[in-house]
Amino acid sequence: MIETLIWIVVALVAIGLYLSWTAGRLDRLHARIDAARAALDAQLLRRASVAQELATSGVLDPAASIVLYEAAHAARQAEEEQREVAESDLSQALRAVFGEPEQMEAVREAPGGEEAAGELAAAVRRVPMARRFHNDTVRAARALRRHRKVRWFRLAGHAPFPMAFEMDDQPPTALADRPGSG
């Protein structure tokens, strides 16, 4: 009788340790999501800031400056619910303005243009990487949260279900192939 009771206690302790380890893993994934989201937000803000700075520099033609400035401003001021759409609009504006290599050449030839072009190219390249890292972490947390043991024992606590950040982040051809300061 005592031996059976000891085995039951050992089994319960083992199950408790396993559930604790799973809850800790889920907590670490949520912390990684928060860190990845902060990095993504920083990259998106940097891209919008550089685009806005370039739009107001006088290097671009007036129509391109207005399109780029308005898209960058909207991306910086967007509420969280509208952020993905605003960032996608900025990506489309960047492709519209820098779709032609001649526009990049005009930027590079202006005083300080080489540095501005390099900074914009680096910002545009970093956004897809930051978004991919964030979404991969979200995918891992979602997969773990879908397990029965996590749902049955409510190991996620009150943490909101993680959401991926979906946006159009395809860079303009003139910026994607450009080696820049990275």
TORDREN-278497 format. One record per atom (N, C-alpha, C, O): residue in one letter; x, y, z. Coordinates in steps of 0.05 Angstrom, whole numbers, plus 5000, padded with zeros to 4 digits. Example, Ala and Ser with C-alpha at 12.3 -4.5 7.8 and 13.67 -1.06 7.14 Angstrom:
REM TORDREN-278497
A526448865156/A524649105156/A526449345156/A528549345169/S525749555142/S527349795143/S525850015157/S526850235161/
This chain:
REM TORDREN-278497
M501649765000/M500050005000/M501750255000/M501250444985/I503850265017/I505650495018/I507250524992/I507650754983/E508050304981/E509550314956/E507850434934/E508850594918/T505350364932/T503550474912/T503150774917/T503250924897/L502950854941/L502651134948/L505151294940/L504951514930/I507451184944/I509951314936/I510051344906/I510951554896/W509251134891/W509351154862/W507351364852/W507951504832/I505051384865/I503151594857/I504251864862/I503952044846/V505551904885/V506752164891/V509052234871/V509252454862/V510652034865/V512852074845/V511652154818/V512652334805/A509552014810/A508252074784/A507052354785/A507352504765/L505752434807/L504652704808/L506852914808/L506453134796/V509052864821/V511253054821/V512453074793/V513053294784/A512752854779/A513752854752/A511953014734/A512853174717/I509352964736/I507353114720/I507553414726/I507453574708/G507653474752/G507853754760/G510353894749/G510254124740/L512653744750/L515053864739/L514853904709/L515754104698/Y513653714695/Y513353734666/Y511553974659/Y512154134641/L509254004674/L507454234669/L508854494676/L508454694662/S510454494697/S511854744704/S513954814682/S514255044675/W515354614672/W517254664651/W515854774626/W516854954613/T513554654619/T511954744596/T511055034600/T511155194581/A510055094624/A509155374629/A511555564628/A511255794617/G513855484637/G516255654635/G517055694606/G517855914598/R516855484590/R517555514562/R515655704548/R516455864532/L513055684554/L511055854543/L511556144551/L511256334536/D512256184576/D512956454586/D515356574572/D515356804565/R517356404567/R519756504552/R519056574524/R520056764513/L517256414511/L516356474484/L514856744483/L515256904465/H513256794503/H511757044504/H513657284508/H513257494497/A515757234524/A517757444528/A519257504502/A519857724495/R519857284487/R521257314461/R519357464441/R520357624425/I516757404442/I514857544425/I514957844431/I515058014413/D514957914457/D515058194464/D517558334455/D517558554445/A519858194458/A522358304449/A522458324418/A523458524407/A521458124404/A521358134375/A519558354365/A520058484345/R517358394379/R515458604371/R516658874375/R516359054358/A518158914397/A519559164402/A521659214380/A521959444371/A523059004372/A525059034351/A523759104324/A524759274309/L521458974319/L520059024294/L519059314294/L519259454274/D517859404316/D516959684318/D519159874314/D518860084300/A521559814325/A523859994321/A524660004292/A525260224282/Q524659784278/Q525459784250/Q523359924233/Q524060064214/L520859884239/L518660024224/L518860324229/L518460484210/L519360404253/L519660694259/L522060804245/L521961034235/R524260654245/R526660754231/R526160784201/R526960984190/R524860584189/R524260604161/R522460844155/R523060994136/A520460884171/A518661114166/A520061374171/A519661574156/S521861394191/S523261634196/S525261704174/S525461934165/V526661504164/V528561554142/V527061634117/V527961814103/A524761504112/A523161574088/A522161854090/A522162014071/Q521261934114/Q520162194118/Q522462404116/Q522062624104/E524762344126/E526962524124/E527862564095/E528362784086/L527862344080/L528562364052/L526462514036/L527162664018/A523962484044/A521762624030/A521962924034/A521163084016/T522863014057/T523063294063/T525763414056/T526163654060/S527563254046/S530263354040/S530463524015/S532463664011/G528463513998/G528563663973/G529963523950/G530263633929/V530763283955/V532263123934/V530263003914/V530962993890/L527962923923/L525962803906/L524263013892/L524163243901/D522962933870/D521163123857/D518763163875/D518262993893/P517363383872/P515163453891/P512963233894/P512063183916/A512163113872/A510062913874/A511062663890/A509562563907/A513462573884/A514562353899/A514962423928/A514462253946/S515762663934/S516162753962/S513462743977/S513462654000/I511362833964/I508762843977/I507762553983/I506862494005/V507962383963/V507062103966/V508661973988/V507461844005/L511262003988/L512961874008/L512461984036/L512361844055/Y512262254037/Y511862384063/Y509262294076/Y509162224099/E507062304060/E504462234071/E504361944080/E503161884101/A505561764065/A505561474072/A507261434098/A506461284116/A509561564099/A511261534123/A509961664147/A510061544169/H508661894144/H507362024166/H505061844176/H504661804200/A503461734158/A501261564165/A502261314180/A500961214199/A504461204171/A505660964184/A506561034213/A506160874231/R507661264216/R508661344243/R506361404262/R506561364286/Q504161504251/Q501861594268/Q499661384271/Q497761434285/A499961164257/A497760964257/A497160844284/A499060784299/E494660804290/E493860664314/E494560364309/E494960274287/E494660214331/E495559934330/E493759774311/E494759594297/E491159824310/E489359674293/E489859724264/E489259554247/Q490859954257/Q491260034229/Q494160024221/Q494860094198/R495959934239/R498759934234/R499659774210/R501259864194/E498659524207/E499459354185/E498759474158/E500359464140/V496359604157/V495559724131/V497259974125/V498160004103/A497860134146/A499460374142/A502360294133/A503460434116/E503460094146/E506160004138/E506259884110/E508159924095/S504159744103/S503959644075/S503759864055/S504959854034/D502260074063/D502060314045/D504760444042/D505360544020/L506360454063/L508960574061/L510760404043/L512260514027/S510560144045/S512059964026/S511260013997/S513060023980/Q508760043993/Q507760103965/Q508760373956/Q509560403932/A508760573973/A509760833966/A512760823960/A513660953941/L514260683976/L517160653970/L517560513943/L519360603928/R515960313937/R516260183911/R515460373888/R516760373867/A513460543893/A512560723872/A514760943867/A515261013845/V515861043889/V517861263887/V520561153877/V521761283860/F521360923887/F524060823880/F523860583862/F525760413862/G521760553847/G521460333828/G523360363805/G524160163792/E524060603799/E525960653776/E528760713787/E529060873806/P530760583776/P533460633786/P534360923782/P536161013797/E533161063763/E533961343759/E533361513784/E534861703790/Q531261453798/Q530561603822/Q532761573843/Q533461763857/M533761323846/M535861273865/M538461413857/M539861513874/E538961413831/E541361563822/E541161853828/E543161983836/A538761973825/A538362253831/A538862303861/A539962513869/V537962123878/V538262143907/V541262133913/V542262293929/R542661933902/R545561903908/R547162133899/R549162203911/E546462263877/E547962493866/E547662743883/E549262923881/A545462763898/A545063003915/A546963013938/A547962803946/P547563243949/P549263263972/P548163103996/P545863144004/G549662924007/G548762744028/G546962524019/G545862374036/G546562503994/G544762303983/G545762013985/G544161833989/E548361983982/E549461713984/E548861594012/E548161364014/E549261764032/E548761674060/E545761624064/E545061424076/A544061794054/A541161764057/A540161514043/A538561364053/A541261464019/A540461224004/A541360974018/A539860774019/G543760974029/G544660744044/G543060694069/G542460464076/E542360914083/E540760884107/E537960774101/E536860604116/L536760874080/L534160784072/L534260494063/L532460334070/A536260414048/A536560144039/A536859954062/A535659734063/A538460034082/A538859864106/A536159834121/A535459624131/A534760054124/A532160054139/A530159874124/A528659724137/V530059894098/V528159744082/V528859444083/V527059274084/R531459374084/R532259094086/R531758964113/R531158734116/R531959124134/R531659024161/R528758964169/R528258794186/V526859104157/V524059064164/V523158774159/V521958654177/P523558664135/P522758384131/P524058184150/P522757984158/M526558234156/M527958054175/M526658064203/M526157864215/A526158304212/A524858344239/A522058224239/A521258104259/R520658264218/R517858154216/R517957854216/R516357724229/R519757734201/R520057444199/R520757324226/R519657124234/F522557454240/F523357364267/F520957374286/F520457184301/H519457594285/H517157624302/H515057404296/H514057274314/N514457374270/N512457184263/N513256894268/N511556724274/D515856824266/D516756564273/D516356504303/D515556284310/T516956704319/T516556674348/T513556644355/T512856484372/V511856794341/V508956774345/V508056494337/V506456374351/R509056394315/R508256134305/R509055914326/R507455734331/A511355934338/A512255734358/A510455754383/A509655544394/A509755994392/A508056024415/A505255914409/A504055784426/R504255974386/R501555874378/R501555564378/R499555444387/A503555454367/A503755154366/A503655034394/A502354844399/L505155154412/L505255054439/L502555104453/L501654934468/R501355324449/R498755384462/R496555214451/R494455184465/R496855094428/R494754914417/R494754634430/R492854484427/H496854564444/H496954304457/H494854284478/H494154474492/R493654044481/R491553994500/R492454054529/R490954184544/K494853974536/K495754014563/K495854304570/K495354384593/V496554474551/V496754764556/V493954874560/V493455044577/R492054784544/R489254884546/R487954774572/R486654924587/W488254514577/W486954394600/W487854504626/W486254564644/F490454544629/F491554644654/F491954954654/F492955064673/R490955084632/R491055374630/R493855484635/R494155674651/L495855364622/L498655434627/L499355714616/L501355834624/A497755804597/A498256064585/A497356294603/A497956524598/G495856224624/G494856434642/G492856614627/G491156524613/H493256874631/H491457074618/H492857214595/H491957424586/A495057104586/A496557224564/A494857214539/A493657014533/P494757434524/P493157434499/P494357244479/P496757194478/F492657134461/F493656964440/F495357124422/F494557334412/P497757034416/P499657184400/P498757214371/P497757024359/M499057454360/M498257504333/M500657584316/M502457734324/A500757474292/A502857534273/A502457814262/A500257924263/F504657934252/F504458204240/F504658154210/F506758094199/E502458194196/E502258144167/E502258414153/E500458574157/M504158444135/M504258694119/M505858634094/M507158434091/D505558814075/D507058804050/D509758934056/D509959174062/D511858774056/D514458884062/D516558844039/D518958854044/Q515458794016/Q517258763993/Q518659023986/Q517259223982/P521259023986/P522759273981/P522759343951/P522459173934/P523159603945/P523459683917/P526059553906/P527959513920/T525959493881/T528259363868/T530859533871/T532959423876/A530559793869/A532959963871/A534159963899/A536560013902/L532659893919/L533659883946/L534459603955/L536159573972/A533059403945/A533559133954/A536359033946/A537558893962/D537259103923/D539758993913/D542159163921/D544459083916/R541659383933/R543759573940/R545259493965/R544059453986/P547959463963/P549459423988/P549459684004/P550059893993/G548959654029/G548859894045/G550159834072/G551159614077/S550060034089/S551059994116/S549059824131/S546759914135/G549759594140/G547759424152/G548559354179/G547059214193/
